[in-house]
Amino acid sequence: MTDTPNGKRGVSTPDAPRPAGAYSQGIVAGDLLYTAGFGPQHPSTGEVPQGVGAQTAQVLRNIRAVLAAEGLTMRDVVKVTTHLQHLKRDFAEYDAAYRAFFEDPCPVRTTVGSDLMDILVEIDVVAALPGLDAPG
């Protein structure tokens, strides 16, 4: 976890897949934690589960690990961006798996179809750090 002159700080945990390129698992900037877009690779084995439901669950476990490195939970997530390889075909199964990780009020979410590299789903989130006041 490295601080920069502008106050942003990298977040890293062995409990989520290591970056495959020049990016951080997460960045804290101000009162928010931004995660990288995570795929469904298991952090220690690199295995990718079959099916969009199982891949969604693994992606969200990866994200949960980065949040936990900062003492956060899925309840702290305020924004989710999801990329699905097959948006129309897989949305219902993805959404069912997603719902198991979030409680009301669910975060805002954008879900788009994307050309992904040998995976069915990629997700990134923005989470609020403790002390961020929610509007009344």
N, C-alpha and C positions, 0 to 999 in steps of 0.2 A: 504494500500500500504506500504509494508515493504521493506526497503533496507537491503541488505546482505553485508557482508564484501567484496565480489567480485564485488559489484556494480549492481547486478541484483535486480530488483524490481518487486514485484507482482502488478498486476492490477486487480481491482475488481469493479463491478458495480451491483446495484440491477436491472438494465435493461436487464440483461442476466441471464439465469438459474444458480442457485448456484451449485457449484461442489458437486457431489454425492460421492466423495471420497477424498483422500489426493492429491489434485492438485489445481492449481490456474486457474482462468479464463484466465489470461494472465500473461506473464513475459516480462519485458523489460530487454534486455541484450545488452549493447553497443548501437548501432543505430537501433536495430530491436525490434519489438514487436512480440512475438510468442503467439498464442492463443492455448487454450486447444481444443481438438476435441469436437465440440458442436453438440448435437442432436437437434431435432425439438420441444423440450418442450417450451411452452410459459413461460416466466420468472415469471409471477405472478400466473397463474392458473395451470401450469404443464400439460395443455392439449397438445395432439399431434394431429396435423391435419391429415386428410386422404390423401393418395396419395403422390407420390414422388415429384411432382411439388410443392404442398403446403408445404411439409416438407422441401424441399430445401429452399424455400422462408423464412420459419421461422428460419431455421439454419442460413441463411445469415443475417437476422435481428438480431439474437443473437450475431453474430460475429460483425456486424456493431456497436452494443451497446458497446462492449468491445473496439473497435477501438475508438469510440467517447469519451470514458473515458480518452483517451490519446490525444484527439484533432485530431484524424486521421479519414480518410474516406476510402471507398472502393478503391479509386484511389491510396491509399498508399500501397495496398496489392501487394506484388511481387511474392508470392508463395502460392498455394492452394493445399491441399491434401484432396481428397474426398474418402470416403468409401461408396459404394452402396451395399445394401443387395442383389439386383438382377441386376447385372451389365448389362447384355445383354438386359433384359426386360426394364429396367428403364432409360438407359443412355440418350435417346433422350428427354424424358420429363424432366429429371434432367437438361440437358444442356440448354433447352429452359428457364427454370426458372432461372438458373444461369446467363444466358446472360442479364437478366433484371437488374442485380446488378453491372455489370462491363462494362467499356468502353475500347476502344482500346487506347493504347496497353493493352490487357488483361494480367493478371498475368500468369506466367507459372503454369502448373497444372498437377497433377498426380491423376488419378481416378482408383480405384481398387475395386474389389469385396471382401466383407468381411462378416463374420458372425456377424451381429449386434443384439443387445438385444432389440427386440420388436420395432425397428424403421427401416426406409428404407434408411436413409442417415445420415452420420456424416462428418463434415468438420472442418479442422483446417487451419489457415493461418499464414503467416509471412508477416509483414508490415514494411516498411521503415519509420523511424522517420524523421521529418524535419531536414535538414542539411546533410543527407546522400547524398553524391555526386554520381550521376549516371555516369557510364563510357561514354565517348564521342562517 
